[in-house]
Amino acid sequence: MLLACAGARAADLAGFDELEKSLRLDPAQKAQFDVAVGATHRALLSVALGVLEVKDRVGAELAKPKPDLRELARAQDEVIEQARPAFREARGEWARLYALLDPAQVARARAFVERKLRALEHIGGELRGLLGAEDRR
């Protein structure tokens, strides 16, 4: 159920092509944009793969009459820690892109990123809500 929710909302994270068009990038900017987007996709994929790796563990824990909430927290922490280097890389690539952009382009790119971060926060809230609902059983 958690994965279905996340998958249903993954479409909200698309739109890099729209951003690219709106920025009207020169060739050097385009090359760095592609690197930054690739790093972002790898970071998001690392989270998805991490969730898949712990899915069975979390499911088994939730199936117990008295689930150990610490085990659920450990599983979540593991996913975050595994994904952290990929997100650091993505952040660095976006910073390199911003350094190549003019102020108007930076404003458009930052607005896009802020919208995507809000979508991610919303997904996280939904996942926490679903976990909370499962915990009360």
N, CA, C and O atoms as a GROMACS GRO file, in nm:
protein
  548
    1MET      N    1   0.083  -0.119   0.000
    1MET     CA    2   0.000   0.000   0.000
    1MET      C    3   0.088   0.126   0.000
    1MET      O    4   0.059   0.223  -0.070
    2LEU      N    5   0.195   0.123   0.080
    2LEU     CA    6   0.284   0.238   0.084
    2LEU      C    7   0.347   0.263  -0.052
    2LEU      O    8   0.357   0.378  -0.097
    3LEU      N    9   0.390   0.155  -0.116
    3LEU     CA   10   0.454   0.171  -0.246
    3LEU      C   11   0.354   0.219  -0.351
    3LEU      O   12   0.390   0.298  -0.439
    4ALA      N   13   0.231   0.173  -0.342
    4ALA     CA   14   0.130   0.217  -0.438
    4ALA      C   15   0.106   0.367  -0.423
    4ALA      O   16   0.093   0.439  -0.523
    5CYS      N   17   0.101   0.413  -0.299
    5CYS     CA   18   0.082   0.556  -0.274
    5CYS      C   19   0.198   0.636  -0.332
    5CYS      O   20   0.178   0.735  -0.402
    6ALA      N   21   0.319   0.591  -0.303
    6ALA     CA   22   0.438   0.662  -0.354
    6ALA      C   23   0.441   0.657  -0.506
    6ALA      O   24   0.475   0.756  -0.570
    7GLY      N   25   0.407   0.543  -0.562
    7GLY     CA   26   0.408   0.530  -0.708
    7GLY      C   27   0.304   0.620  -0.773
    7GLY      O   28   0.329   0.679  -0.878
    8ALA      N   29   0.189   0.630  -0.711
    8ALA     CA   30   0.084   0.715  -0.766
    8ALA      C   31   0.125   0.860  -0.767
    8ALA      O   32   0.084   0.936  -0.855
    9ARG      N   33   0.205   0.902  -0.670
    9ARG     CA   34   0.247   1.040  -0.661
    9ARG      C   35   0.376   1.069  -0.736
    9ARG      O   36   0.415   1.185  -0.751
   10ALA      N   37   0.445   0.964  -0.786
   10ALA     CA   38   0.573   0.984  -0.854
   10ALA      C   39   0.558   1.073  -0.976
   10ALA      O   40   0.652   1.144  -1.014
   11ALA      N   41   0.442   1.070  -1.038
   11ALA     CA   42   0.420   1.155  -1.155
   11ALA      C   43   0.436   1.303  -1.121
   11ALA      O   44   0.472   1.383  -1.207
   12ASP      N   45   0.411   1.338  -0.993
   12ASP     CA   46   0.428   1.477  -0.950
   12ASP      C   47   0.574   1.522  -0.959
   12ASP      O   48   0.602   1.642  -0.963
   13LEU      N   49   0.666   1.427  -0.963
   13LEU     CA   50   0.807   1.461  -0.963
   13LEU      C   51   0.862   1.479  -1.104
   13LEU      O   52   0.978   1.516  -1.121
   14ALA      N   53   0.781   1.453  -1.204
   14ALA     CA   54   0.825   1.471  -1.342
   14ALA      C   55   0.826   1.620  -1.376
   14ALA      O   56   0.787   1.702  -1.293
   15GLY      N   57   0.869   1.654  -1.495
   15GLY     CA   58   0.862   1.792  -1.538
   15GLY      C   59   0.995   1.857  -1.565
   15GLY      O   60   1.001   1.977  -1.592
   16PHE      N   61   1.103   1.781  -1.558
   16PHE     CA   62   1.233   1.840  -1.588
   16PHE      C   63   1.240   1.891  -1.731
   16PHE      O   64   1.309   1.988  -1.760
   17ASP      N   65   1.167   1.825  -1.821
   17ASP     CA   66   1.166   1.872  -1.960
   17ASP      C   67   1.103   2.010  -1.971
   17ASP      O   68   1.150   2.094  -2.049
   18GLU      N   69   0.998   2.035  -1.893
   18GLU     CA   70   0.935   2.168  -1.892
   18GLU      C   71   1.031   2.273  -1.837
   18GLU      O   72   1.040   2.384  -1.890
   19LEU      N   73   1.103   2.236  -1.732
   19LEU     CA   74   1.200   2.328  -1.675
   19LEU      C   75   1.308   2.360  -1.778
   19LEU      O   76   1.346   2.475  -1.797
   20GLU      N   77   1.357   2.257  -1.845
   20GLU     CA   78   1.462   2.277  -1.945
   20GLU      C   79   1.416   2.376  -2.052
   20GLU      O   80   1.491   2.467  -2.089
   21LYS      N   81   1.296   2.358  -2.102
   21LYS     CA   82   1.244   2.449  -2.204
   21LYS      C   83   1.233   2.592  -2.153
   21LYS      O   84   1.265   2.688  -2.223
   22SER      N   85   1.187   2.605  -2.029
   22SER     CA   86   1.167   2.740  -1.975
   22SER      C   87   1.299   2.812  -1.950
   22SER      O   88   1.304   2.935  -1.949
   23LEU      N   89   1.405   2.737  -1.929
   23LEU     CA   90   1.535   2.800  -1.899
   23LEU      C   91   1.609   2.847  -2.024
   23LEU      O   92   1.696   2.934  -2.015
   24ARG      N   93   1.576   2.791  -2.141
   24ARG     CA   94   1.643   2.828  -2.266
   24ARG      C   95   1.796   2.824  -2.248
   24ARG      O   96   1.865   2.925  -2.256
   25LEU      N   97   1.844   2.704  -2.225
   25LEU     CA   98   1.984   2.682  -2.191
   25LEU      C   99   2.077   2.690  -2.311
   25LEU      O  100   2.041   2.650  -2.422
   26ASP      N  101   2.197   2.741  -2.287
   26ASP     CA  102   2.300   2.734  -2.391
   26ASP      C  103   2.364   2.594  -2.381
   26ASP      O  104   2.332   2.520  -2.287
   27PRO      N  105   2.451   2.556  -2.473
   27PRO     CA  106   2.505   2.419  -2.473
   27PRO      C  107   2.576   2.380  -2.342
   27PRO      O  108   2.558   2.267  -2.295
   28ALA      N  109   2.655   2.468  -2.283
   28ALA     CA  110   2.724   2.434  -2.158
   28ALA      C  111   2.624   2.416  -2.044
   28ALA      O  112   2.636   2.324  -1.963
   29GLN      N  113   2.524   2.504  -2.038
   29GLN     CA  114   2.422   2.492  -1.936
   29GLN      C  115   2.342   2.363  -1.955
   29GLN      O  116   2.310   2.294  -1.858
   30LYS      N  117   2.310   2.331  -2.081
   30LYS     CA  118   2.234   2.210  -2.112
   30LYS      C  119   2.310   2.086  -2.066
   30LYS      O  120   2.251   1.993  -2.011
   31ALA      N  121   2.441   2.084  -2.091
   31ALA     CA  122   2.521   1.969  -2.049
   31ALA      C  123   2.515   1.953  -1.897
   31ALA      O  124   2.497   1.842  -1.848
   32GLN      N  125   2.529   2.062  -1.823
   32GLN     CA  126   2.525   2.053  -1.676
   32GLN      C  127   2.384   2.023  -1.628
   32GLN      O  128   2.367   1.951  -1.530
   33PHE      N  129   2.283   2.076  -1.695
   33PHE     CA  130   2.144   2.045  -1.661
   33PHE      C  131   2.122   1.894  -1.670
   33PHE      O  132   2.063   1.834  -1.580
   34ASP      N  133   2.169   1.833  -1.778
   34ASP     CA  134   2.153   1.688  -1.796
   34ASP      C  135   2.223   1.611  -1.685
   34ASP      O  136   2.170   1.511  -1.637
   35VAL      N  137   2.341   1.657  -1.643
   35VAL     CA  138   2.413   1.592  -1.533
   35VAL      C  139   2.332   1.605  -1.404
   35VAL      O  140   2.318   1.507  -1.330
   36ALA      N  141   2.279   1.723  -1.376
   36ALA     CA  142   2.202   1.746  -1.253
   36ALA      C  143   2.075   1.663  -1.251
   36ALA      O  144   2.040   1.605  -1.148
   37VAL      N  145   2.005   1.658  -1.363
   37VAL     CA  146   1.883   1.579  -1.370
   37VAL      C  147   1.915   1.430  -1.352
   37VAL      O  148   1.844   1.359  -1.281
   38GLY      N  149   2.021   1.385  -1.416
   38GLY     CA  150   2.062   1.246  -1.401
   38GLY      C  151   2.094   1.212  -1.256
   38GLY      O  152   2.055   1.107  -1.206
   39ALA      N  153   2.165   1.301  -1.189
   39ALA     CA  154   2.198   1.280  -1.048
   39ALA      C  155   2.072   1.278  -0.963
   39ALA      O  156   2.062   1.200  -0.868
   40THR      N  157   1.976   1.362  -0.997
   40THR     CA  158   1.849   1.365  -0.923
   40THR      C  159   1.772   1.236  -0.942
   40THR      O  160   1.718   1.180  -0.847
   41HIS      N  161   1.767   1.188  -1.065
   41HIS     CA  162   1.699   1.061  -1.091
   41HIS      C  163   1.767   0.947  -1.016
   41HIS      O  164   1.698   0.860  -0.962
   42ARG      N  165   1.900   0.945  -1.012
   42ARG     CA  166   1.970   0.841  -0.937
   42ARG      C  167   1.937   0.849  -0.788
   42ARG      O  168   1.920   0.746  -0.722
   43ALA      N  169   1.928   0.970  -0.735
   43ALA     CA  170   1.895   0.986  -0.593
   43ALA      C  171   1.755   0.933  -0.563
   43ALA      O  172   1.734   0.862  -0.465
   44LEU      N  173   1.660   0.969  -0.648
   44LEU     CA  174   1.523   0.921  -0.628
   44LEU      C  175   1.514   0.770  -0.644
   44LEU      O  176   1.441   0.703  -0.571
   45LEU      N  177   1.589   0.717  -0.738
   45LEU     CA  178   1.592   0.572  -0.759
   45LEU      C  179   1.653   0.503  -0.638
   45LEU      O  180   1.609   0.394  -0.600
   46SER      N  181   1.753   0.564  -0.577
   46SER     CA  182   1.814   0.503  -0.458
   46SER      C  183   1.713   0.491  -0.345
   46SER      O  184   1.714   0.393  -0.270
   47VAL      N  185   1.626   0.589  -0.332
   47VAL     CA  186   1.521   0.582  -0.230
   47VAL      C  187   1.423   0.470  -0.265
   47VAL      O  188   1.387   0.389  -0.180
   48ALA      N  189   1.382   0.465  -0.390
   48ALA     CA  190   1.286   0.362  -0.432
   48ALA      C  191   1.344   0.222  -0.409
   48ALA      O  192   1.274   0.133  -0.360
   49LEU      N  193   1.469   0.203  -0.445
   49LEU     CA  194   1.532   0.073  -0.425
   49LEU      C  195   1.546   0.041  -0.277
   49LEU      O  196   1.527  -0.073  -0.235
   50GLY      N  197   1.578   0.142  -0.198
   50GLY     CA  198   1.588   0.122  -0.054
   50GLY      C  199   1.455   0.080   0.006
   50GLY      O  200   1.450  -0.007   0.093
   51VAL      N  201   1.348   0.143  -0.040
   51VAL     CA  202   1.214   0.107   0.009
   51VAL      C  203   1.182  -0.037  -0.028
   51VAL      O  204   1.128  -0.112   0.053
   52LEU      N  205   1.215  -0.075  -0.149
   52LEU     CA  206   1.190  -0.213  -0.190
   52LEU      C  207   1.271  -0.312  -0.106
   52LEU      O  208   1.222  -0.420  -0.072
   53GLU      N  209   1.393  -0.275  -0.072
   53GLU     CA  210   1.478  -0.364   0.008
   53GLU      C  211   1.420  -0.387   0.148
   53GLU      O  212   1.432  -0.497   0.202
   54VAL      N  213   1.360  -0.286   0.206
   54VAL     CA  214   1.309  -0.302   0.343
   54VAL      C  215   1.160  -0.334   0.347
   54VAL      O  216   1.105  -0.357   0.455
   55LYS      N  217   1.095  -0.336   0.232
   55LYS     CA  218   0.950  -0.359   0.228
   55LYS      C  219   0.911  -0.488   0.299
   55LYS      O  220   0.818  -0.488   0.380
   56ASP      N  221   0.978  -0.597   0.269
   56ASP     CA  222   0.943  -0.724   0.331
   56ASP      C  223   0.967  -0.721   0.482
   56ASP      O  224   0.889  -0.776   0.560
   57ARG      N  225   1.076  -0.657   0.521
   57ARG     CA  226   1.109  -0.647   0.664
   57ARG      C  227   1.001  -0.568   0.738
   57ARG      O  228   0.957  -0.608   0.846
   58VAL      N  229   0.958  -0.459   0.679
   58VAL     CA  230   0.854  -0.377   0.741
   58VAL      C  231   0.721  -0.453   0.742
   58VAL      O  232   0.649  -0.451   0.842
   59GLY      N  233   0.690  -0.519   0.630
   59GLY     CA  234   0.566  -0.597   0.624
   59GLY      C  235   0.562  -0.707   0.729
   59GLY      O  236   0.459  -0.728   0.793
   60ALA      N  237   0.674  -0.776   0.746
   60ALA     CA  238   0.681  -0.881   0.847
   60ALA      C  239   0.662  -0.824   0.986
   60ALA      O  240   0.595  -0.884   1.071
   61GLU      N  241   0.721  -0.709   1.010
   61GLU     CA  242   0.709  -0.647   1.142
   61GLU      C  243   0.565  -0.604   1.168
   61GLU      O  244   0.513  -0.624   1.277
   62LEU      N  245   0.501  -0.544   1.068
   62LEU     CA  246   0.362  -0.498   1.085
   62LEU      C  247   0.265  -0.615   1.100
   62LEU      O  248   0.157  -0.599   1.157
   63ALA      N  249   0.302  -0.731   1.049
   63ALA     CA  250   0.214  -0.848   1.059
   63ALA      C  251   0.216  -0.909   1.200
   63ALA      O  252   0.128  -0.988   1.233
   64LYS      N  253   0.313  -0.873   1.280
   64LYS     CA  254   0.322  -0.926   1.416
   64LYS      C  255   0.210  -0.868   1.503
   64LYS      O  256   0.164  -0.756   1.478
   65PRO      N  257   0.167  -0.943   1.602
   65PRO     CA  258   0.063  -0.890   1.692
   65PRO      C  259   0.106  -0.760   1.762
   65PRO      O  260   0.023  -0.672   1.784
   66LYS      N  261   0.233  -0.751   1.795
   66LYS     CA  262   0.286  -0.629   1.859
   66LYS      C  263   0.410  -0.586   1.782
   66LYS      O  264   0.522  -0.622   1.819
   67PRO      N  265   0.391  -0.510   1.674
   67PRO     CA  266   0.507  -0.466   1.594
   67PRO      C  267   0.603  -0.382   1.677
   67PRO      O  268   0.562  -0.302   1.761
   68ASP      N  269   0.731  -0.400   1.651
   68ASP     CA  270   0.836  -0.321   1.715
   68ASP      C  271   0.854  -0.193   1.634
   68ASP      O  272   0.912  -0.196   1.525
   69LEU      N  273   0.805  -0.083   1.686
   69LEU     CA  274   0.814   0.043   1.614
   69LEU      C  275   0.957   0.087   1.594
   69LEU      O  276   0.988   0.160   1.500
   70ARG      N  277   1.047   0.044   1.683
   70ARG     CA  278   1.190   0.076   1.665
   70ARG      C  279   1.244   0.010   1.539
   70ARG      O  280   1.330   0.068   1.472
   71GLU      N  281   1.196  -0.109   1.507
   71GLU     CA  282   1.240  -0.176   1.385
   71GLU      C  283   1.194  -0.098   1.262
   71GLU      O  284   1.267  -0.088   1.163
   72LEU      N  285   1.074  -0.045   1.267
   72LEU     CA  286   1.024   0.037   1.156
   72LEU      C  287   1.109   0.163   1.142
   72LEU      O  288   1.142   0.204   1.030
   73ALA      N  289   1.144   0.223   1.252
   73ALA     CA  290   1.228   0.344   1.249
   73ALA      C  291   1.367   0.310   1.196
   73ALA      O  292   1.424   0.386   1.118
   74ARG      N  293   1.422   0.195   1.238
   74ARG     CA  294   1.554   0.154   1.187
   74ARG      C  295   1.550   0.134   1.037
   74ARG      O  296   1.642   0.176   0.966
   75ALA      N  297   1.445   0.072   0.988
   75ALA     CA  298   1.432   0.048   0.843
   75ALA      C  299   1.426   0.180   0.768
   75ALA      O  300   1.490   0.196   0.664
   76GLN      N  301   1.350   0.275   0.820
   76GLN     CA  302   1.340   0.406   0.758
   76GLN      C  303   1.476   0.476   0.759
   76GLN      O  304   1.517   0.534   0.659
   77ASP      N  305   1.544   0.470   0.872
   77ASP     CA  306   1.676   0.532   0.883
   77ASP      C  307   1.775   0.472   0.784
   77ASP      O  308   1.857   0.544   0.726
   78GLU      N  309   1.768   0.341   0.764
   78GLU     CA  310   1.858   0.275   0.670
   78GLU      C  311   1.837   0.326   0.528
   78GLU      O  312   1.933   0.350   0.455
   79VAL      N  313   1.711   0.341   0.488
   79VAL     CA  314   1.681   0.392   0.354
   79VAL      C  315   1.737   0.533   0.338
   79VAL      O  316   1.798   0.565   0.236
   80ILE      N  317   1.718   0.615   0.439
   80ILE     CA  318   1.767   0.754   0.434
   80ILE      C  319   1.919   0.756   0.424
   80ILE      O  320   1.974   0.830   0.343
   81GLU      N  321   1.985   0.677   0.505
   81GLU     CA  322   2.132   0.676   0.505
   81GLU      C  323   2.188   0.624   0.373
   81GLU      O  324   2.290   0.674   0.324
   82GLN      N  325   2.123   0.524   0.315
   82GLN     CA  326   2.170   0.470   0.187
   82GLN      C  327   2.154   0.573   0.076
   82GLN      O  328   2.236   0.577  -0.016
   83ALA      N  329   2.051   0.655   0.083
   83ALA     CA  330   2.024   0.752  -0.023
   83ALA      C  331   2.100   0.883  -0.005
   83ALA      O  332   2.115   0.959  -0.101
   84ARG      N  333   2.148   0.910   0.115
   84ARG     CA  334   2.211   1.038   0.145
   84ARG      C  335   2.324   1.075   0.048
   84ARG      O  336   2.325   1.189   0.001
   85PRO      N  337   2.419   0.985   0.015
   85PRO     CA  338   2.526   1.024  -0.078
   85PRO      C  339   2.473   1.063  -0.217
   85PRO      O  340   2.527   1.154  -0.280
   86ALA      N  341   2.371   0.995  -0.263
   86ALA     CA  342   2.315   1.027  -0.394
   86ALA      C  343   2.250   1.165  -0.394
   86ALA      O  344   2.260   1.238  -0.492
   87PHE      N  345   2.185   1.201  -0.284
   87PHE     CA  346   2.124   1.334  -0.276
   87PHE      C  347   2.230   1.442  -0.262
   87PHE      O  348   2.213   1.553  -0.313
   88ARG      N  349   2.340   1.411  -0.193
   88ARG     CA  350   2.452   1.506  -0.185
   88ARG      C  351   2.508   1.533  -0.324
   88ARG      O  352   2.536   1.647  -0.360
   89GLU      N  353   2.524   1.426  -0.401
   89GLU     CA  354   2.575   1.441  -0.538
   89GLU      C  355   2.480   1.528  -0.621
   89GLU      O  356   2.525   1.618  -0.691
   90ALA      N  357   2.351   1.501  -0.612
   90ALA     CA  358   2.252   1.578  -0.688
   90ALA      C  359   2.257   1.725  -0.648
   90ALA      O  360   2.254   1.813  -0.734
   91ARG      N  361   2.264   1.751  -0.519
   91ARG     CA  362   2.271   1.890  -0.472
   91ARG      C  363   2.393   1.961  -0.530
   91ARG      O  364   2.384   2.077  -0.570
   92GLY      N  365   2.505   1.892  -0.533
   92GLY     CA  366   2.627   1.950  -0.590
   92GLY      C  367   2.614   1.980  -0.738
   92GLY      O  368   2.661   2.083  -0.786
   93GLU      N  369   2.550   1.890  -0.810
   93GLU     CA  370   2.531   1.912  -0.954
   93GLU      C  371   2.437   2.028  -0.981
   93GLU      O  372   2.459   2.105  -1.076
   94TRP      N  373   2.332   2.043  -0.899
   94TRP     CA  374   2.242   2.157  -0.916
   94TRP      C  375   2.315   2.288  -0.882
   94TRP      O  376   2.293   2.390  -0.947
   95ALA      N  377   2.400   2.285  -0.781
   95ALA     CA  378   2.476   2.406  -0.746
   95ALA      C  379   2.568   2.446  -0.862
   95ALA      O  380   2.583   2.564  -0.892
   96ARG      N  381   2.629   2.347  -0.928
   96ARG     CA  382   2.713   2.377  -1.044
   96ARG      C  383   2.630   2.437  -1.158
   96ARG      O  384   2.674   2.528  -1.228
   97LEU      N  385   2.509   2.385  -1.176
   97LEU     CA  386   2.422   2.442  -1.279
   97LEU      C  387   2.385   2.586  -1.245
   97LEU      O  388   2.393   2.674  -1.330
   98TYR      N  389   2.344   2.610  -1.120
   98TYR     CA  390   2.305   2.746  -1.080
   98TYR      C  391   2.418   2.845  -1.107
   98TYR      O  392   2.393   2.960  -1.143
   99ALA      N  393   2.541   2.800  -1.088
   99ALA     CA  394   2.656   2.890  -1.111
   99ALA      C  395   2.668   2.930  -1.258
   99ALA      O  396   2.729   3.032  -1.289
  100LEU      N  397   2.610   2.851  -1.348
  100LEU     CA  398   2.615   2.880  -1.492
  100LEU      C  399   2.496   2.963  -1.540
  100LEU      O  400   2.497   3.014  -1.652
  101LEU      N  401   2.394   2.976  -1.457
  101LEU     CA  402   2.270   3.041  -1.498
  101LEU      C  403   2.271   3.191  -1.465
  101LEU      O  404   2.341   3.236  -1.374
  102ASP      N  405   2.191   3.266  -1.542
  102ASP     CA  406   2.172   3.407  -1.507
  102ASP      C  407   2.065   3.415  -1.397
  102ASP      O  408   1.997   3.315  -1.371
  103PRO      N  409   2.049   3.529  -1.332
  103PRO     CA  410   1.956   3.539  -1.218
  103PRO      C  411   1.811   3.499  -1.251
  103PRO      O  412   1.745   3.438  -1.167
  104ALA      N  413   1.763   3.532  -1.368
  104ALA     CA  414   1.625   3.495  -1.404
  104ALA      C  415   1.612   3.343  -1.418
  104ALA      O  416   1.513   3.284  -1.375
  105GLN      N  417   1.713   3.281  -1.477
  105GLN     CA  418   1.711   3.135  -1.490
  105GLN      C  419   1.717   3.069  -1.352
  105GLN      O  420   1.647   2.972  -1.326
  106VAL      N  421   1.800   3.123  -1.264
  106VAL     CA  422   1.812   3.068  -1.129
  106VAL      C  423   1.676   3.078  -1.058
  106VAL      O  424   1.635   2.983  -0.991
  107ALA      N  425   1.609   3.188  -1.072
  107ALA     CA  426   1.478   3.206  -1.008
  107ALA      C  427   1.378   3.102  -1.058
  107ALA      O  428   1.304   3.044  -0.978
  108ARG      N  429   1.376   3.077  -1.190
  108ARG     CA  430   1.285   2.976  -1.246
  108ARG      C  431   1.322   2.837  -1.197
  108ARG      O  432   1.234   2.759  -1.160
  109ALA      N  433   1.450   2.806  -1.195
  109ALA     CA  434   1.495   2.674  -1.151
  109ALA      C  435   1.463   2.654  -1.003
  109ALA      O  436   1.417   2.546  -0.964
  110ARG      N  437   1.487   2.754  -0.922
  110ARG     CA  438   1.459   2.742  -0.778
  110ARG      C  439   1.309   2.726  -0.752
  110ARG      O  440   1.270   2.648  -0.664
  111ALA      N  441   1.227   2.796  -0.824
  111ALA     CA  442   1.082   2.783  -0.809
  111ALA      C  443   1.039   2.640  -0.842
  111ALA      O  444   0.955   2.582  -0.773
  112PHE      N  445   1.096   2.586  -0.949
  112PHE     CA  446   1.066   2.448  -0.988
  112PHE      C  447   1.107   2.351  -0.877
  112PHE      O  448   1.029   2.265  -0.837
  113VAL      N  449   1.229   2.366  -0.828
  113VAL     CA  450   1.280   2.277  -0.723
  113VAL      C  451   1.193   2.289  -0.597
  113VAL      O  452   1.163   2.188  -0.534
  114GLU      N  453   1.154   2.408  -0.561
  114GLU     CA  454   1.069   2.426  -0.443
  114GLU      C  455   0.936   2.355  -0.460
  114GLU      O  456   0.885   2.294  -0.366
  115ARG      N  457   0.878   2.363  -0.581
  115ARG     CA  458   0.752   2.290  -0.606
  115ARG      C  459   0.773   2.141  -0.589
  115ARG      O  460   0.689   2.072  -0.531
  116LYS      N  461   0.883   2.090  -0.640
  116LYS     CA  462   0.911   1.946  -0.631
  116LYS      C  463   0.936   1.905  -0.486
  116LYS      O  464   0.893   1.798  -0.444
  117LEU      N  465   1.005   1.989  -0.409
  117LEU     CA  466   1.028   1.958  -0.269
  117LEU      C  467   0.897   1.954  -0.191
  117LEU      O  468   0.878   1.869  -0.104
  118ARG      N  469   0.806   2.046  -0.222
  118ARG     CA  470   0.675   2.043  -0.157
  118ARG      C  471   0.602   1.914  -0.191
  118ARG      O  472   0.537   1.855  -0.105
  119ALA      N  473   0.612   1.869  -0.316
  119ALA     CA  474   0.549   1.742  -0.355
  119ALA      C  475   0.610   1.626  -0.278
  119ALA      O  476   0.538   1.537  -0.232
  120LEU      N  477   0.742   1.626  -0.263
  120LEU     CA  478   0.809   1.520  -0.186
  120LEU      C  479   0.765   1.522  -0.040
  120LEU      O  480   0.743   1.418   0.020
  121GLU      N  481   0.754   1.641   0.016
  121GLU     CA  482   0.709   1.653   0.155
  121GLU      C  483   0.568   1.598   0.169
  121GLU      O  484   0.535   1.533   0.269
  122HIS      N  485   0.485   1.625   0.070
  122HIS     CA  486   0.347   1.574   0.074
  122HIS      C  487   0.347   1.422   0.068
  122HIS      O  488   0.273   1.357   0.143
  123ILE      N  489   0.429   1.365  -0.019
  123ILE     CA  490   0.439   1.219  -0.029
  123ILE      C  491   0.487   1.162   0.104
  123ILE      O  492   0.432   1.063   0.153
  124GLY      N  493   0.588   1.226   0.162
  124GLY     CA  494   0.638   1.180   0.292
  124GLY      C  495   0.529   1.184   0.398
  124GLY      O  496   0.518   1.092   0.480
  125GLY      N  497   0.449   1.289   0.398
  125GLY     CA  498   0.339   1.299   0.492
  125GLY      C  499   0.236   1.189   0.473
  125GLY      O  500   0.186   1.132   0.570
  126GLU      N  501   0.206   1.159   0.348
  126GLU     CA  502   0.112   1.050   0.320
  126GLU      C  503   0.167   0.917   0.369
  126GLU      O  504   0.094   0.837   0.427
  127LEU      N  505   0.295   0.893   0.344
  127LEU     CA  506   0.356   0.768   0.388
  127LEU      C  507   0.357   0.758   0.541
  127LEU      O  508   0.327   0.653   0.597
  128ARG      N  509   0.390   0.868   0.608
  128ARG     CA  510   0.387   0.868   0.755
  128ARG      C  511   0.245   0.842   0.804
  128ARG      O  512   0.224   0.768   0.900
  129GLY      N  513   0.147   0.903   0.739
  129GLY     CA  514   0.008   0.881   0.778
  129GLY      C  515  -0.034   0.736   0.760
  129GLY      O  516  -0.104   0.680   0.845
  130LEU      N  517   0.010   0.676   0.650
  130LEU     CA  518  -0.023   0.536   0.629
  130LEU      C  519   0.045   0.447   0.733
  130LEU      O  520  -0.016   0.353   0.784
  131LEU      N  521   0.168   0.477   0.764
  131LEU     CA  522   0.237   0.399   0.868
  131LEU      C  523   0.167   0.417   1.002
  131LEU      O  524   0.150   0.322   1.078
  132GLY      N  525   0.127   0.539   1.030
  132GLY     CA  526   0.056   0.563   1.155
  132GLY      C  527  -0.074   0.488   1.163
  132GLY      O  528  -0.109   0.436   1.269
  133ALA      N  529  -0.147   0.481   1.051
  133ALA     CA  530  -0.272   0.407   1.047
  133ALA      C  531  -0.247   0.259   1.069
  133ALA      O  532  -0.324   0.193   1.138
  134GLU      N  533  -0.139   0.206   1.011
  134GLU     CA  534  -0.104   0.066   1.029
  134GLU      C  535  -0.066   0.038   1.174
  134GLU      O  536  -0.098  -0.069   1.228
  135ASP      N  537   0.003   0.133   1.238
  135ASP     CA  538   0.051   0.113   1.374
  135ASP      C  539  -0.063   0.102   1.474
  135ASP      O  540  -0.048   0.038   1.577
  136ARG      N  541  -0.178   0.163   1.444
  136ARG     CA  542  -0.290   0.165   1.539
  136ARG      C  543  -0.371   0.036   1.534
  136ARG      O  544  -0.460   0.016   1.617
  137ARG      N  545  -0.343  -0.049   1.441
  137ARG     CA  546  -0.422  -0.175   1.432
  137ARG      C  547  -0.407  -0.258   1.554
  137ARG      O  548  -0.466  -0.366   1.563
   0.00000   0.00000   0.00000
